[in-house]
Amino acid sequence: GIASVVAGHPLDTVKTRLQAGQGYGNTLKCVLTVYRNESVAGFFKGMSFPLASIGIYSSVVFGVYSNTLRFLSQLRHGDPASAPSLADMTVASLVAGVLSVGIGTPVELVKIRLQMQTQPYTKGSVKLKSTVPGSPVYRGPIHCFRTILQKEGIAGVYRGNVAMLLRDVPGYYAYFIPYAMFCDWITPDGSISPNPSSIWVAGGVAGAVSWAVCTPMDVVKSRLQADGVYLNQYKGTLDCMLQSYQNEGIKVFFRGLLVNTVRGFPSSAAMFLGYELSLKAMKRCQTETTP
């Protein structure tokens, strides 16, 4: 999880600015604007909170997915270690997607609020000029979380959870299944498990596919969660979709598609490689320490 955050966060910041900010134009212009106004540090805004919590989040997602697969294999075939079917992987992906929202929404909210707080802000009048850095609203992730909780309550902490649910349920389906299928396809016959290069490629492809599928609802989620740093523009998921469509047309839902797809490859490759290698290391350690 930590590997995936470090690998993908700079492009995630660019993606969030493109989706929820104003005046950034295309991807290249956004990158140059962030660098010119905030230097390299600007690309890593909001990284500390996901970095600190990604271990728990990844444990839930991967743990729920694999344990659901074992449960279904035991239920259907009488053996938890039997090869899962496509139906088993589909159900496990959907369950992981639903449960991930409970942990993921507050983390995403804090990350996006910190990424988007570079616009000028005054208590008297709110001015939205996203290309000009302004006074920060939040001093850091803890202050951000505490401020949201005090001003908006639990509902505020889970702002955008419906959009995230609509993003992650199909997203994890397009994440785990392509990984399993592609990994199986590129693993040589006779090998017990895929080698690291196969895991890296399969994980990267799965991440690119998943983020391409997720982008429309990711735009809605980003806008909902960024909304509230300065003012509240959207009443909910449907209102955000309607306002975005009315103001910018259908193309708005594909903002950040290229960045999402490109970012998805190294981020997910690092995630799956870290996951598989960690499991192998822990299994080897258990074998060596068991008398």
FILUM-326752 format. One record per residue (C-alpha): residue in three letters; x, y, z. Coordinates in nm, 2 decimals, padded with zeros to 4 digits. Example, Ala and Ser with C-alpha at 12.3 -4.5 7.8 and 13.67 -1.06 7.14 Angstrom:
! FILUM-326752
<atom code="ALA" east="01.23" north="-00.45" up="00.78"/>
<atom code="SER" east="01.37" north="-00.11" up="00.71"/>
This chain:
! FILUM-326752
<atom code="GLY" east="00.00" north="00.00" up="00.00"/>
<atom code="ILE" east="00.28" north="00.24" up="00.09"/>
<atom code="ALA" east="00.46" north="00.16" up="-00.23"/>
<atom code="SER" east="00.15" north="00.24" up="-00.43"/>
<atom code="VAL" east="00.10" north="00.58" up="-00.26"/>
<atom code="VAL" east="00.46" north="00.69" up="-00.32"/>
<atom code="ALA" east="00.45" north="00.58" up="-00.68"/>
<atom code="GLY" east="00.11" north="00.74" up="-00.77"/>
<atom code="HIS" east="00.06" north="01.04" up="-00.55"/>
<atom code="PRO" east="00.22" north="01.31" up="-00.77"/>
<atom code="LEU" east="-00.01" north="01.22" up="-01.07"/>
<atom code="ASP" east="-00.30" north="01.18" up="-00.83"/>
<atom code="THR" east="-00.26" north="01.55" up="-00.73"/>
<atom code="VAL" east="-00.26" north="01.65" up="-01.10"/>
<atom code="LYS" east="-00.57" north="01.43" up="-01.15"/>
<atom code="THR" east="-00.75" north="01.59" up="-00.86"/>
<atom code="ARG" east="-00.67" north="01.95" up="-00.97"/>
<atom code="LEU" east="-00.79" north="01.87" up="-01.32"/>
<atom code="GLN" east="-01.12" north="01.72" up="-01.20"/>
<atom code="ALA" east="-01.21" north="01.96" up="-00.92"/>
<atom code="GLY" east="-01.01" north="02.27" up="-00.98"/>
<atom code="GLN" east="-01.05" north="02.56" up="-01.22"/>
<atom code="GLY" east="-00.81" north="02.72" up="-01.48"/>
<atom code="TYR" east="-00.57" north="02.43" up="-01.51"/>
<atom code="GLY" east="-00.65" north="02.35" up="-01.87"/>
<atom code="ASN" east="-00.48" north="02.03" up="-02.00"/>
<atom code="THR" east="-00.26" north="01.79" up="-01.82"/>
<atom code="LEU" east="00.07" north="01.95" up="-01.92"/>
<atom code="LYS" east="-00.05" north="02.30" up="-01.82"/>
<atom code="CYS" east="-00.17" north="02.16" up="-01.49"/>
<atom code="VAL" east="00.17" north="02.00" up="-01.42"/>
<atom code="LEU" east="00.35" north="02.33" up="-01.51"/>
<atom code="THR" east="00.11" north="02.54" up="-01.30"/>
<atom code="VAL" east="00.15" north="02.33" up="-00.99"/>
<atom code="TYR" east="00.53" north="02.32" up="-01.03"/>
<atom code="ARG" east="00.56" north="02.70" up="-01.10"/>
<atom code="ASN" east="00.34" north="02.80" up="-00.80"/>
<atom code="GLU" east="00.42" north="02.53" up="-00.55"/>
<atom code="SER" east="00.74" north="02.36" up="-00.66"/>
<atom code="VAL" east="00.79" north="01.99" up="-00.64"/>
<atom code="ALA" east="00.63" north="01.98" up="-00.29"/>
<atom code="GLY" east="00.30" north="02.08" up="-00.44"/>
<atom code="PHE" east="00.27" north="01.73" up="-00.61"/>
<atom code="PHE" east="00.30" north="01.56" up="-00.27"/>
<atom code="LYS" east="00.03" north="01.77" up="-00.08"/>
<atom code="GLY" east="-00.21" north="01.55" up="00.12"/>
<atom code="MET" east="00.02" north="01.24" up="00.10"/>
<atom code="SER" east="00.09" north="01.19" up="00.47"/>
<atom code="PHE" east="-00.26" north="01.09" up="00.57"/>
<atom code="PRO" east="-00.31" north="00.82" up="00.30"/>
<atom code="LEU" east="00.05" north="00.71" up="00.36"/>
<atom code="ALA" east="-00.02" north="00.66" up="00.73"/>
<atom code="SER" east="-00.36" north="00.49" up="00.67"/>
<atom code="ILE" east="-00.30" north="00.29" up="00.35"/>
<atom code="GLY" east="-00.18" north="-00.01" up="00.54"/>
<atom code="ILE" east="-00.51" north="-00.06" up="00.71"/>
<atom code="TYR" east="-00.70" north="00.03" up="00.39"/>
<atom code="SER" east="-00.50" north="-00.22" up="00.17"/>
<atom code="SER" east="-00.53" north="-00.49" up="00.44"/>
<atom code="VAL" east="-00.91" north="-00.46" up="00.44"/>
<atom code="VAL" east="-00.94" north="-00.46" up="00.06"/>
<atom code="PHE" east="-00.69" north="-00.74" up="-00.01"/>
<atom code="GLY" east="-00.79" north="-00.93" up="00.30"/>
<atom code="VAL" east="-01.16" north="-00.92" up="00.23"/>
<atom code="TYR" east="-01.11" north="-01.02" up="-00.13"/>
<atom code="SER" east="-00.89" north="-01.32" up="-00.06"/>
<atom code="ASN" east="-01.09" north="-01.44" up="00.24"/>
<atom code="THR" east="-01.42" north="-01.41" up="00.04"/>
<atom code="LEU" east="-01.25" north="-01.62" up="-00.23"/>
<atom code="ARG" east="-01.15" north="-01.88" up="00.02"/>
<atom code="PHE" east="-01.50" north="-01.88" up="00.17"/>
<atom code="LEU" east="-01.67" north="-01.92" up="-00.17"/>
<atom code="SER" east="-01.42" north="-02.20" up="-00.27"/>
<atom code="GLN" east="-01.50" north="-02.38" up="00.05"/>
<atom code="LEU" east="-01.87" north="-02.34" up="00.01"/>
<atom code="ARG" east="-01.88" north="-02.44" up="-00.36"/>
<atom code="HIS" east="-01.60" north="-02.69" up="-00.39"/>
<atom code="GLY" east="-01.53" north="-02.80" up="-00.03"/>
<atom code="ASP" east="-01.17" north="-02.68" up="-00.06"/>
<atom code="PRO" east="-01.06" north="-02.32" up="00.03"/>
<atom code="ALA" east="-00.74" north="-02.37" up="-00.18"/>
<atom code="SER" east="-00.92" north="-02.47" up="-00.50"/>
<atom code="ALA" east="-00.89" north="-02.24" up="-00.80"/>
<atom code="PRO" east="-01.16" north="-01.97" up="-00.79"/>
<atom code="SER" east="-01.41" north="-01.93" up="-01.07"/>
<atom code="LEU" east="-01.49" north="-01.61" up="-01.25"/>
<atom code="ALA" east="-01.82" north="-01.59" up="-01.05"/>
<atom code="ASP" east="-01.62" north="-01.63" up="-00.73"/>
<atom code="MET" east="-01.38" north="-01.35" up="-00.82"/>
<atom code="THR" east="-01.67" north="-01.12" up="-00.92"/>
<atom code="VAL" east="-01.85" north="-01.16" up="-00.59"/>
<atom code="ALA" east="-01.52" north="-01.12" up="-00.39"/>
<atom code="SER" east="-01.44" north="-00.80" up="-00.59"/>
<atom code="LEU" east="-01.78" north="-00.65" up="-00.52"/>
<atom code="VAL" east="-01.76" north="-00.73" up="-00.15"/>
<atom code="ALA" east="-01.42" north="-00.58" up="-00.13"/>
<atom code="GLY" east="-01.54" north="-00.27" up="-00.31"/>
<atom code="VAL" east="-01.83" north="-00.21" up="-00.08"/>
<atom code="LEU" east="-01.64" north="-00.26" up="00.24"/>
<atom code="SER" east="-01.34" north="-00.04" up="00.13"/>
<atom code="VAL" east="-01.57" north="00.27" up="00.12"/>
<atom code="GLY" east="-01.61" north="00.27" up="00.50"/>
<atom code="ILE" east="-01.23" north="00.32" up="00.55"/>
<atom code="GLY" east="-01.15" north="00.49" up="00.22"/>
<atom code="THR" east="-01.39" north="00.78" up="00.22"/>
<atom code="PRO" east="-01.24" north="00.98" up="00.51"/>
<atom code="VAL" east="-00.89" north="00.92" up="00.38"/>
<atom code="GLU" east="-00.98" north="01.03" up="00.03"/>
<atom code="LEU" east="-01.17" north="01.33" up="00.17"/>
<atom code="VAL" east="-00.87" north="01.46" up="00.37"/>
<atom code="LYS" east="-00.63" north="01.39" up="00.09"/>
<atom code="ILE" east="-00.84" north="01.59" up="-00.16"/>
<atom code="ARG" east="-00.91" north="01.88" up="00.08"/>
<atom code="LEU" east="-00.53" north="01.92" up="00.13"/>
<atom code="GLN" east="-00.46" north="01.89" up="-00.24"/>
<atom code="MET" east="-00.72" north="02.16" up="-00.32"/>
<atom code="GLN" east="-00.64" north="02.42" up="-00.06"/>
<atom code="THR" east="-00.41" north="02.63" up="-00.27"/>
<atom code="GLN" east="-00.68" north="02.88" up="-00.38"/>
<atom code="PRO" east="-00.71" north="03.23" up="-00.22"/>
<atom code="TYR" east="-00.93" north="03.22" up="00.09"/>
<atom code="THR" east="-01.08" north="03.49" up="00.30"/>
<atom code="LYS" east="-01.35" north="03.45" up="00.56"/>
<atom code="GLY" east="-01.53" north="03.76" up="00.43"/>
<atom code="SER" east="-01.55" north="03.67" up="00.06"/>
<atom code="VAL" east="-01.45" north="03.35" up="-00.11"/>
<atom code="LYS" east="-01.25" north="03.39" up="-00.43"/>
<atom code="LEU" east="-01.18" north="03.10" up="-00.65"/>
<atom code="LYS" east="-00.86" north="03.14" up="-00.85"/>
<atom code="SER" east="-00.71" north="02.79" up="-00.84"/>
<atom code="THR" east="-00.40" north="02.88" up="-01.03"/>
<atom code="VAL" east="-00.28" north="03.13" up="-00.76"/>
<atom code="PRO" east="-00.17" north="02.98" up="-00.43"/>
<atom code="GLY" east="-00.34" north="03.12" up="-00.13"/>
<atom code="SER" east="-00.35" north="03.09" up="00.25"/>
<atom code="PRO" east="-00.41" north="02.73" up="00.35"/>
<atom code="VAL" east="-00.73" north="02.65" up="00.52"/>
<atom code="TYR" east="-00.59" north="02.34" up="00.70"/>
<atom code="ARG" east="-00.26" north="02.31" up="00.88"/>
<atom code="GLY" east="-00.23" north="01.94" up="00.81"/>
<atom code="PRO" east="-00.42" north="01.61" up="00.79"/>
<atom code="ILE" east="-00.52" north="01.59" up="01.16"/>
<atom code="HIS" east="-00.63" north="01.96" up="01.16"/>
<atom code="CYS" east="-00.82" north="01.90" up="00.84"/>
<atom code="PHE" east="-01.00" north="01.59" up="00.98"/>
<atom code="ARG" east="-01.09" north="01.76" up="01.31"/>
<atom code="THR" east="-01.21" north="02.08" up="01.13"/>
<atom code="ILE" east="-01.44" north="01.87" up="00.90"/>
<atom code="LEU" east="-01.57" north="01.67" up="01.20"/>
<atom code="GLN" east="-01.64" north="01.99" up="01.40"/>
<atom code="LYS" east="-01.81" north="02.18" up="01.12"/>
<atom code="GLU" east="-01.99" north="01.90" up="00.93"/>
<atom code="GLY" east="-02.01" north="01.61" up="01.17"/>
<atom code="ILE" east="-01.99" north="01.24" up="01.07"/>
<atom code="ALA" east="-02.19" north="01.31" up="00.75"/>
<atom code="GLY" east="-01.92" north="01.55" up="00.65"/>
<atom code="VAL" east="-01.64" north="01.30" up="00.71"/>
<atom code="TYR" east="-01.82" north="01.06" up="00.47"/>
<atom code="ARG" east="-01.90" north="01.32" up="00.21"/>
<atom code="GLY" east="-01.88" north="01.16" up="-00.14"/>
<atom code="ASN" east="-01.93" north="00.81" up="-00.01"/>
<atom code="VAL" east="-02.21" north="00.73" up="-00.26"/>
<atom code="ALA" east="-02.00" north="00.85" up="-00.55"/>
<atom code="MET" east="-01.71" north="00.65" up="-00.41"/>
<atom code="LEU" east="-01.93" north="00.34" up="-00.38"/>
<atom code="LEU" east="-02.03" north="00.38" up="-00.74"/>
<atom code="ARG" east="-01.67" north="00.42" up="-00.84"/>
<atom code="ASP" east="-01.51" north="00.14" up="-00.63"/>
<atom code="VAL" east="-01.76" north="-00.15" up="-00.68"/>
<atom code="PRO" east="-01.71" north="-00.17" up="-01.06"/>
<atom code="GLY" east="-01.36" north="-00.04" up="-01.01"/>
<atom code="TYR" east="-01.24" north="-00.34" up="-00.80"/>
<atom code="TYR" east="-01.42" north="-00.57" up="-01.04"/>
<atom code="ALA" east="-01.20" north="-00.42" up="-01.32"/>
<atom code="TYR" east="-00.90" north="-00.44" up="-01.09"/>
<atom code="PHE" east="-00.88" north="-00.79" up="-00.94"/>
<atom code="ILE" east="-01.02" north="-00.99" up="-01.24"/>
<atom code="PRO" east="-00.79" north="-00.85" up="-01.51"/>
<atom code="TYR" east="-00.50" north="-00.90" up="-01.27"/>
<atom code="ALA" east="-00.58" north="-01.27" up="-01.21"/>
<atom code="MET" east="-00.65" north="-01.34" up="-01.58"/>
<atom code="PHE" east="-00.34" north="-01.15" up="-01.71"/>
<atom code="CYS" east="-00.12" north="-01.29" up="-01.44"/>
<atom code="ASP" east="-00.23" north="-01.64" up="-01.53"/>
<atom code="TRP" east="-00.18" north="-01.57" up="-01.90"/>
<atom code="ILE" east="00.18" north="-01.45" up="-01.88"/>
<atom code="THR" east="00.29" north="-01.71" up="-01.61"/>
<atom code="PRO" east="00.49" north="-01.99" up="-01.78"/>
<atom code="ASP" east="00.33" north="-02.34" up="-01.77"/>
<atom code="GLY" east="00.45" north="-02.55" up="-01.48"/>
<atom code="SER" east="00.53" north="-02.25" up="-01.26"/>
<atom code="ILE" east="00.36" north="-02.26" up="-00.91"/>
<atom code="SER" east="00.34" north="-01.89" up="-00.89"/>
<atom code="PRO" east="00.41" north="-01.59" up="-01.12"/>
<atom code="ASN" east="00.75" north="-01.43" up="-01.11"/>
<atom code="PRO" east="00.80" north="-01.06" up="-00.99"/>
<atom code="SER" east="00.81" north="-00.93" up="-01.35"/>
<atom code="SER" east="00.48" north="-01.10" up="-01.43"/>
<atom code="ILE" east="00.32" north="-00.96" up="-01.12"/>
<atom code="TRP" east="00.44" north="-00.61" up="-01.20"/>
<atom code="VAL" east="00.31" north="-00.62" up="-01.55"/>
<atom code="ALA" east="-00.02" north="-00.78" up="-01.46"/>
<atom code="GLY" east="-00.07" north="-00.54" up="-01.17"/>
<atom code="GLY" east="00.00" north="-00.24" up="-01.39"/>
<atom code="VAL" east="-00.24" north="-00.35" up="-01.66"/>
<atom code="ALA" east="-00.51" north="-00.41" up="-01.40"/>
<atom code="GLY" east="-00.46" north="-00.07" up="-01.25"/>
<atom code="ALA" east="-00.47" north="00.11" up="-01.59"/>
<atom code="VAL" east="-00.79" north="-00.08" up="-01.69"/>
<atom code="SER" east="-00.96" north="-00.02" up="-01.35"/>
<atom code="TRP" east="-00.89" north="00.36" up="-01.34"/>
<atom code="ALA" east="-01.01" north="00.40" up="-01.70"/>
<atom code="VAL" east="-01.34" north="00.24" up="-01.59"/>
<atom code="CYS" east="-01.35" north="00.45" up="-01.27"/>
<atom code="THR" east="-01.28" north="00.79" up="-01.41"/>
<atom code="PRO" east="-01.64" north="00.92" up="-01.46"/>
<atom code="MET" east="-01.74" north="00.86" up="-01.10"/>
<atom code="ASP" east="-01.40" north="00.96" up="-00.98"/>
<atom code="VAL" east="-01.46" north="01.30" up="-01.13"/>
<atom code="VAL" east="-01.79" north="01.33" up="-00.93"/>
<atom code="LYS" east="-01.63" north="01.20" up="-00.61"/>
<atom code="SER" east="-01.34" north="01.45" up="-00.64"/>
<atom code="ARG" east="-01.57" north="01.74" up="-00.70"/>
<atom code="LEU" east="-01.80" north="01.64" up="-00.41"/>
<atom code="GLN" east="-01.51" north="01.60" up="-00.16"/>
<atom code="ALA" east="-01.32" north="01.92" up="-00.28"/>
<atom code="ASP" east="-01.65" north="02.11" up="-00.24"/>
<atom code="GLY" east="-01.65" north="02.25" up="00.11"/>
<atom code="VAL" east="-01.29" north="02.38" up="00.12"/>
<atom code="TYR" east="-01.43" north="02.73" up="00.05"/>
<atom code="LEU" east="-01.80" north="02.69" up="-00.02"/>
<atom code="ASN" east="-02.07" north="02.42" up="-00.07"/>
<atom code="GLN" east="-02.18" north="02.41" up="-00.43"/>
<atom code="TYR" east="-02.33" north="02.06" up="-00.46"/>
<atom code="LYS" east="-02.62" north="01.90" up="-00.26"/>
<atom code="GLY" east="-02.52" north="01.54" up="-00.34"/>
<atom code="THR" east="-02.40" north="01.30" up="-00.60"/>
<atom code="LEU" east="-02.69" north="01.34" up="-00.85"/>
<atom code="ASP" east="-02.68" north="01.72" up="-00.81"/>
<atom code="CYS" east="-02.30" north="01.72" up="-00.88"/>
<atom code="MET" east="-02.35" north="01.51" up="-01.19"/>
<atom code="LEU" east="-02.63" north="01.73" up="-01.32"/>
<atom code="GLN" east="-02.44" north="02.06" up="-01.25"/>
<atom code="SER" east="-02.12" north="01.93" up="-01.40"/>
<atom code="TYR" east="-02.30" north="01.81" up="-01.71"/>
<atom code="GLN" east="-02.50" north="02.13" up="-01.76"/>
<atom code="ASN" east="-02.20" north="02.35" up="-01.72"/>
<atom code="GLU" east="-01.93" north="02.15" up="-01.90"/>
<atom code="GLY" east="-02.10" north="01.88" up="-02.11"/>
<atom code="ILE" east="-02.03" north="01.51" up="-02.12"/>
<atom code="LYS" east="-01.66" north="01.56" up="-02.16"/>
<atom code="VAL" east="-01.63" north="01.67" up="-01.79"/>
<atom code="PHE" east="-01.67" north="01.31" up="-01.68"/>
<atom code="PHE" east="-01.35" north="01.21" up="-01.86"/>
<atom code="ARG" east="-01.13" north="01.48" up="-01.71"/>
<atom code="GLY" east="-00.81" north="01.32" up="-01.59"/>
<atom code="LEU" east="-00.87" north="01.00" up="-01.79"/>
<atom code="LEU" east="-00.52" north="01.00" up="-01.93"/>
<atom code="VAL" east="-00.36" north="01.09" up="-01.60"/>
<atom code="ASN" east="-00.56" north="00.82" up="-01.42"/>
<atom code="THR" east="-00.47" north="00.55" up="-01.67"/>
<atom code="VAL" east="-00.10" north="00.64" up="-01.67"/>
<atom code="ARG" east="-00.09" north="00.67" up="-01.29"/>
<atom code="GLY" east="-00.28" north="00.35" up="-01.25"/>
<atom code="PHE" east="00.00" north="00.14" up="-01.40"/>
<atom code="PRO" east="00.30" north="00.22" up="-01.17"/>
<atom code="SER" east="00.07" north="00.26" up="-00.87"/>
<atom code="SER" east="-00.10" north="-00.08" up="-00.90"/>
<atom code="ALA" east="00.21" north="-00.25" up="-01.02"/>
<atom code="ALA" east="00.38" north="-00.14" up="-00.70"/>
<atom code="MET" east="00.07" north="-00.24" up="-00.49"/>
<atom code="PHE" east="00.04" north="-00.60" up="-00.63"/>
<atom code="LEU" east="00.42" north="-00.65" up="-00.63"/>
<atom code="GLY" east="00.45" north="-00.54" up="-00.27"/>
<atom code="TYR" east="00.15" north="-00.75" up="-00.17"/>
<atom code="GLU" east="00.28" north="-01.07" up="-00.34"/>
<atom code="LEU" east="00.64" north="-01.03" up="-00.22"/>
<atom code="SER" east="00.52" north="-00.95" up="00.13"/>
<atom code="LEU" east="00.31" north="-01.27" up="00.14"/>
<atom code="LYS" east="00.60" north="-01.48" up="00.01"/>
<atom code="ALA" east="00.84" north="-01.33" up="00.27"/>
<atom code="MET" east="00.60" north="-01.39" up="00.56"/>
<atom code="LYS" east="00.53" north="-01.75" up="00.44"/>
<atom code="ARG" east="00.90" north="-01.81" up="00.42"/>
<atom code="CYS" east="00.96" north="-01.67" up="00.76"/>
<atom code="GLN" east="00.68" north="-01.89" up="00.91"/>
<atom code="THR" east="00.83" north="-02.20" up="00.74"/>
<atom code="GLU" east="01.18" north="-02.12" up="00.88"/>
<atom code="THR" east="01.06" north="-02.05" up="01.24"/>
<atom code="THR" east="00.82" north="-02.35" up="01.26"/>
<atom code="PRO" east="01.00" north="-02.65" up="01.42"/>
